[in-house]
Amino acid sequence: MIIRQQYMQQIRDFIDTPVIKIITGMRRCGKSVLLELTKHELLNRNVSPENIIMINFESLRYENLKDYQALYNAIMDKAEKLSGKIYILLDEIQEVANWEEAINSFRVDLDCDIYITGSNARLLSSELATLLAGRYIEIKIFPLTFKEYLQFAASNPAEANFSREEHFRNYLRFGGLPGIHQMKWDSVRIYQYLTDIYNSVLLKDVISRNKIRDTALLERIVLYLMDNIGNTFSAKTITDFLKSQGRKLSTETVYNYLQALESGFLIYKVKRFDLKGKRILETQEKYYLADLGIRHAILGYRDNDIASLLENVIYNELICRGFEINIGKQGVTEIDFIANKRSTRLYLQICYVLTPENTEREFNPLETINDNYEKLVLTTDTLLDINRHGIRQKNILDFLLDE
């Protein structure tokens, strides 16, 4: 079992603290494995196996516990027979109706340490935030970064001898869900696996959770987003597009569907930031996908999409590193990403390859920014080493593999 250390370290930092650990992320991105690793960590700390109560609500074995009162009673009955601290690990907790009532009661009624996972962002709705205010921390799990992808690929004999560049091409094609490395390395099988995950996320975490009736319309919106990653648009853009296909709907409905897709961790919204006005703009946002492999399982892989795919990869890398990201608006020009983390800021332009025709276009927007934060132009070029007024060109793979 490969340990994703950045997430396990977050878990270790909060073991035996009086906060509920809520692990969130899309289905099959590694939450259950992280919960299993947490159990092993507890055992290594000499916690008695009897004091660890672990339940996966995707198993029919626990179907009778999908009500908060039944769950509460079952765990309390078991806890009464034990001595010492109880460790409660609950996987896919959103399957339990009103689960937050049981979790809050465990915190009050037991000497316990609680870890839960969920595949829908609405776990942390305003109601839950009010009930558990100040008593939980969220640990966000994402599909594999490229560095993690290489670790997982090394464990699969069918991939182990690929070059770094071959791995990156596969990363662009098949994405970063860990399960693909446990399969025979065959594109048909991998894309079938990813299609099944997509259908599961759409049905269980988007349609069912949000009570969406017009599923055909939702799927059209998903396909539009997949086909336009990295493009700026608004709900009206989608409304106009669907109207051209004979479907009428309000922009409010589109926004509701987009929020539902975000809550299922299929997509991420990125807002624009006006560098001159120092403010977030509420229009012309961009959307990126949590996993490119799912996109290609649904749409097919197209080489001419490479620029937007690279942009999506860099976005995903930045959020995994803990950055908050905006698109930069600098007058009439655009900066692909402004990434902020505490006192750190990074400006990024992403370009497939630099040519005499596009070099000025990529460097000029960064040259107009009058501060001392790092500014990079990321490309796939391996022979270039450009530095213009402190703005550096850097190879994308080198950036992704930085410590």
NUZARO-721327 format. One record per residue (C-alpha): x, z, y. Coordinates in steps of 0.1 Angstrom, whole numbers. Example, Ala and Ser with C-alpha at 12.3 -4.5 7.8 and 13.67 -1.06 7.14 Angstrom:
+-------+-------+-------+
|     x |     z |     y |
+-------+-------+-------+
|   123 |    78 |   -45 |
|   137 |    71 |   -11 |
+-------+-------+-------+
END
This chain:
+-------+-------+-------+
|     x |     z |     y |
+-------+-------+-------+
|     0 |     0 |     0 |
|    16 |   -11 |    33 |
|    14 |    15 |    60 |
|     5 |     3 |    95 |
|    26 |    29 |   113 |
|    13 |    25 |   148 |
|   -22 |    36 |   136 |
|   -10 |    63 |   112 |
|    11 |    78 |   140 |
|   -21 |    82 |   160 |
|   -38 |    99 |   131 |
|    -8 |   122 |   126 |
|    -9 |   132 |   162 |
|   -44 |   145 |   159 |
|   -45 |   161 |   124 |
|   -59 |   196 |   126 |
|   -69 |   192 |   163 |
|  -105 |   201 |   172 |
|  -115 |   165 |   181 |
|  -134 |   141 |   159 |
|  -112 |   111 |   150 |
|  -134 |    79 |   153 |
|  -117 |    48 |   138 |
|  -133 |    16 |   150 |
|  -127 |   -21 |   144 |
|  -142 |   -52 |   128 |
|  -149 |   -53 |    90 |
|  -120 |   -58 |    67 |
|   -93 |   -52 |    94 |
|   -80 |   -21 |    76 |
|  -101 |     9 |    86 |
|  -108 |    20 |    50 |
|   -72 |    17 |    40 |
|   -63 |    39 |    71 |
|   -88 |    65 |    59 |
|   -73 |    64 |    24 |
|   -38 |    68 |    39 |
|   -51 |    97 |    60 |
|   -62 |   114 |    27 |
|   -27 |   109 |    13 |
|   -12 |   123 |    44 |
|   -33 |   154 |    40 |
|   -24 |   158 |     4 |
|    13 |   155 |    14 |
|     7 |   184 |    38 |
|    -5 |   205 |     8 |
|   -42 |   203 |    16 |
|   -61 |   210 |   -17 |
|   -79 |   179 |   -31 |
|  -111 |   199 |   -34 |
|  -111 |   205 |     4 |
|  -111 |   168 |    11 |
|  -146 |   153 |    12 |
|  -144 |   115 |    13 |
|  -175 |    92 |    13 |
|  -177 |    54 |    17 |
|  -212 |    45 |    27 |
|  -208 |     9 |    15 |
|  -210 |    23 |   -20 |
|  -244 |    26 |   -37 |
|  -232 |    59 |   -51 |
|  -240 |    74 |   -17 |
|  -272 |    55 |    -9 |
|  -291 |    88 |   -10 |
|  -269 |   102 |    18 |
|  -278 |    76 |    44 |
|  -299 |   101 |    64 |
|  -282 |   126 |    86 |
|  -301 |   156 |    71 |
|  -293 |   146 |    35 |
|  -256 |   141 |    45 |
|  -255 |   174 |    62 |
|  -271 |   192 |    33 |
|  -248 |   176 |     7 |
|  -216 |   184 |    26 |
|  -227 |   220 |    35 |
|  -236 |   227 |    -2 |
|  -201 |   216 |   -13 |
|  -183 |   234 |    16 |
|  -200 |   267 |     7 |
|  -182 |   267 |   -26 |
|  -148 |   262 |   -10 |
|  -124 |   284 |    10 |
|  -102 |   272 |    39 |
|  -105 |   243 |    62 |
|  -126 |   213 |    50 |
|  -115 |   177 |    57 |
|  -144 |   153 |    61 |
|  -136 |   116 |    58 |
|  -166 |    92 |    62 |
|  -162 |    55 |    59 |
|  -187 |    31 |    77 |
|  -207 |    60 |    92 |
|  -230 |    36 |   111 |
|  -249 |    32 |    78 |
|  -262 |    67 |    82 |
|  -293 |    71 |   104 |
|  -286 |    95 |   133 |
|  -252 |   103 |   119 |
|  -240 |   119 |   151 |
|  -264 |   148 |   146 |
|  -247 |   157 |   113 |
|  -212 |   152 |   127 |
|  -219 |   175 |   156 |
|  -234 |   202 |   133 |
|  -203 |   201 |   110 |
|  -182 |   207 |   140 |
|  -202 |   238 |   149 |
|  -210 |   251 |   115 |
|  -177 |   246 |    96 |
|  -140 |   251 |    99 |
|  -133 |   214 |    95 |
|  -114 |   183 |   106 |
|  -134 |   151 |   108 |
|  -124 |   115 |   105 |
|  -150 |    87 |   106 |
|  -149 |    49 |   107 |
|  -173 |    23 |   120 |
|  -177 |   -14 |   124 |
|  -198 |   -15 |   155 |
|  -188 |    -5 |   190 |
|  -221 |    11 |   196 |
|  -209 |    40 |   176 |
|  -197 |    51 |   210 |
|  -229 |    45 |   229 |
|  -237 |    65 |   259 |
|  -259 |    88 |   238 |
|  -231 |    96 |   215 |
|  -206 |   100 |   243 |
|  -230 |   126 |   258 |
|  -235 |   145 |   225 |
|  -198 |   146 |   217 |
|  -183 |   145 |   252 |
|  -147 |   155 |   252 |
|  -148 |   162 |   215 |
|  -136 |   129 |   200 |
|  -109 |   104 |   203 |
|  -112 |    67 |   194 |
|   -85 |    49 |   174 |
|   -90 |    12 |   176 |
|   -79 |    -9 |   147 |
|   -72 |   -46 |   151 |
|   -63 |   -75 |   127 |
|   -26 |   -78 |   120 |
|    -1 |   -86 |   147 |
|    24 |  -113 |   138 |
|    50 |   -87 |   131 |
|    26 |   -69 |   107 |
|    16 |  -102 |    92 |
|    52 |  -108 |    82 |
|    53 |   -74 |    64 |
|    21 |   -82 |    45 |
|    33 |  -118 |    37 |
|    65 |  -103 |    22 |
|    44 |   -85 |    -4 |
|    28 |  -117 |   -17 |
|    52 |  -137 |   -39 |
|    34 |  -170 |   -29 |
|    44 |  -164 |     8 |
|    76 |  -144 |     5 |
|   100 |  -174 |     9 |
|    84 |  -191 |    39 |
|   105 |  -195 |    71 |
|    95 |  -176 |   102 |
|    80 |  -208 |   117 |
|    60 |  -215 |    85 |
|    46 |  -180 |    87 |
|    36 |  -185 |   123 |
|    18 |  -217 |   115 |
|    -1 |  -199 |    87 |
|    -8 |  -170 |   111 |
|   -24 |  -195 |   135 |
|   -44 |  -211 |   107 |
|   -55 |  -181 |    87 |
|   -55 |  -152 |   111 |
|   -46 |  -116 |   107 |
|   -71 |  -100 |    83 |
|   -50 |   -81 |    57 |
|   -70 |   -92 |    27 |
|   -58 |  -128 |    28 |
|   -24 |  -116 |    15 |
|   -40 |  -102 |   -17 |
|   -52 |  -136 |   -27 |
|   -38 |  -167 |   -43 |
|   -23 |  -186 |   -14 |
|   -48 |  -215 |   -12 |
|   -66 |  -226 |    20 |
|   -99 |  -232 |     3 |
|  -100 |  -197 |   -12 |
|   -88 |  -180 |    20 |
|  -114 |  -198 |    42 |
|  -141 |  -189 |    17 |
|  -130 |  -153 |    19 |
|  -130 |  -154 |    58 |
|  -164 |  -172 |    58 |
|  -179 |  -144 |    37 |
|  -165 |  -118 |    62 |
|  -179 |  -137 |    91 |
|  -214 |  -138 |    75 |
|  -212 |  -101 |    67 |
|  -201 |   -91 |   103 |
|  -228 |  -114 |   118 |
|  -256 |  -100 |    95 |
|  -247 |   -63 |    93 |
|  -229 |   -56 |   126 |
|  -246 |   -80 |   150 |
|  -280 |   -92 |   138 |
|  -292 |   -60 |   120 |
|  -277 |   -36 |   145 |
|  -292 |   -54 |   175 |
|  -325 |   -65 |   159 |
|  -318 |  -102 |   167 |
|  -346 |  -125 |   156 |
|  -334 |  -159 |   166 |
|  -303 |  -160 |   144 |
|  -300 |  -198 |   147 |
|  -296 |  -194 |   184 |
|  -270 |  -166 |   180 |
|  -250 |  -188 |   157 |
|  -250 |  -217 |   182 |
|  -236 |  -193 |   208 |
|  -209 |  -182 |   184 |
|  -199 |  -218 |   177 |
|  -198 |  -225 |   214 |
|  -175 |  -196 |   220 |
|  -153 |  -206 |   191 |
|  -150 |  -241 |   205 |
|  -142 |  -229 |   240 |
|  -117 |  -200 |   236 |
|   -96 |  -196 |   266 |
|  -120 |  -215 |   289 |
|  -136 |  -198 |   319 |
|  -173 |  -199 |   318 |
|  -204 |  -178 |   324 |
|  -237 |  -171 |   307 |
|  -252 |  -200 |   328 |
|  -226 |  -223 |   313 |
|  -239 |  -215 |   278 |
|  -275 |  -217 |   290 |
|  -269 |  -252 |   304 |
|  -252 |  -263 |   273 |
|  -280 |  -251 |   250 |
|  -305 |  -267 |   273 |
|  -288 |  -300 |   269 |
|  -294 |  -295 |   231 |
|  -331 |  -288 |   236 |
|  -330 |  -250 |   235 |
|  -343 |  -230 |   265 |
|  -333 |  -194 |   271 |
|  -325 |  -171 |   299 |
|  -290 |  -160 |   310 |
|  -301 |  -124 |   303 |
|  -307 |  -133 |   266 |
|  -272 |  -150 |   265 |
|  -256 |  -118 |   279 |
|  -274 |   -97 |   254 |
|  -261 |  -119 |   226 |
|  -226 |  -118 |   239 |
|  -227 |   -80 |   241 |
|  -239 |   -79 |   205 |
|  -210 |  -101 |   194 |
|  -186 |   -78 |   213 |
|  -201 |   -47 |   197 |
|  -194 |   -63 |   163 |
|  -158 |   -68 |   173 |
|  -160 |  -106 |   168 |
|  -151 |  -114 |   204 |
|  -134 |   -99 |   234 |
|  -144 |  -105 |   270 |
|  -117 |  -107 |   297 |
|  -126 |  -105 |   334 |
|  -108 |  -122 |   363 |
|   -88 |  -101 |   388 |
|   -84 |  -114 |   423 |
|   -48 |  -105 |   432 |
|   -53 |  -111 |   469 |
|   -85 |   -91 |   472 |
|   -74 |   -65 |   446 |
|  -108 |   -66 |   428 |
|  -124 |   -75 |   395 |
|  -145 |  -106 |   397 |
|  -179 |  -106 |   379 |
|  -181 |  -143 |   372 |
|  -161 |  -169 |   352 |
|  -148 |  -146 |   325 |
|  -130 |  -158 |   294 |
|  -137 |  -149 |   257 |
|  -112 |  -146 |   229 |
|  -116 |  -141 |   192 |
|  -106 |  -111 |   172 |
|   -94 |  -133 |   144 |
|   -85 |  -170 |   145 |
|   -88 |  -174 |   108 |
|  -125 |  -168 |   110 |
|  -128 |  -195 |   136 |
|  -110 |  -221 |   115 |
|  -131 |  -211 |    84 |
|  -162 |  -220 |   104 |
|  -150 |  -249 |   126 |
|  -120 |  -262 |   108 |
|   -84 |  -262 |   121 |
|   -75 |  -287 |   148 |
|   -39 |  -293 |   160 |
|   -50 |  -303 |   194 |
|   -64 |  -268 |   201 |
|   -28 |  -254 |   199 |
|   -27 |  -243 |   236 |
|   -58 |  -222 |   234 |
|   -48 |  -208 |   200 |
|   -15 |  -196 |   214 |
|   -33 |  -180 |   243 |
|   -56 |  -161 |   219 |
|   -26 |  -149 |   198 |
|    -9 |  -135 |   229 |
|   -41 |  -118 |   241 |
|   -46 |  -101 |   207 |
|    -9 |   -90 |   207 |
|   -13 |   -74 |   241 |
|   -44 |   -54 |   232 |
|   -27 |   -42 |   200 |
|     1 |   -30 |   223 |
|   -24 |   -10 |   243 |
|   -26 |   -31 |   274 |
|   -57 |   -36 |   295 |
|   -59 |   -73 |   304 |
|   -73 |   -95 |   331 |
|   -71 |  -131 |   340 |
|   -53 |  -134 |   374 |
|   -67 |  -153 |   403 |
|   -41 |  -161 |   429 |
|   -57 |  -183 |   456 |
|   -67 |  -215 |   439 |
|   -43 |  -210 |   409 |
|   -47 |  -189 |   378 |
|   -24 |  -166 |   359 |
|   -32 |  -165 |   322 |
|   -28 |  -127 |   318 |
|   -22 |   -96 |   339 |
|   -15 |   -68 |   314 |
|   -15 |   -32 |   326 |
|    -6 |     0 |   307 |
|    -1 |    32 |   327 |
|    26 |    24 |   352 |
|    36 |    -9 |   335 |
|    24 |   -43 |   345 |
|    32 |   -77 |   329 |
|    23 |  -112 |   342 |
|    22 |  -139 |   316 |
|    17 |  -177 |   315 |
|    13 |  -193 |   281 |
|    23 |  -229 |   275 |
|    28 |  -249 |   243 |
|    59 |  -267 |   256 |
|    75 |  -270 |   290 |
|    79 |  -306 |   303 |
|    91 |  -319 |   337 |
|    54 |  -325 |   345 |
|    41 |  -290 |   338 |
|    70 |  -267 |   346 |
|    61 |  -264 |   383 |
|    24 |  -257 |   373 |
|    34 |  -228 |   350 |
|    60 |  -212 |   372 |
|    45 |  -216 |   407 |
|    16 |  -191 |   403 |
|    40 |  -164 |   392 |
|    64 |  -172 |   421 |
|    37 |  -164 |   446 |
|    34 |  -128 |   434 |
|    54 |  -104 |   456 |
|    61 |   -75 |   434 |
|    89 |   -64 |   410 |
|    69 |   -64 |   377 |
|    81 |   -85 |   348 |
|    69 |  -121 |   348 |
|    72 |  -144 |   318 |
|    63 |  -180 |   308 |
|    59 |  -180 |   270 |
|    64 |  -212 |   251 |
|    72 |  -225 |   217 |
|   104 |  -240 |   230 |
|   135 |  -228 |   211 |
|   163 |  -244 |   231 |
|   152 |  -235 |   267 |
|   165 |  -204 |   286 |
|   150 |  -209 |   320 |
|   152 |  -182 |   347 |
|   137 |  -191 |   381 |
|   138 |  -164 |   408 |
|   136 |  -137 |   381 |
|   108 |  -154 |   362 |
|   119 |  -160 |   326 |
|   108 |  -185 |   300 |
|   107 |  -169 |   266 |
|    99 |  -181 |   231 |
|    65 |  -170 |   218 |
|    78 |  -158 |   184 |
|   106 |  -138 |   201 |
|    79 |  -121 |   223 |
|    57 |  -113 |   193 |
|    86 |   -98 |   174 |
|    99 |   -77 |   202 |
|   103 |   -40 |   196 |
+-------+-------+-------+
END
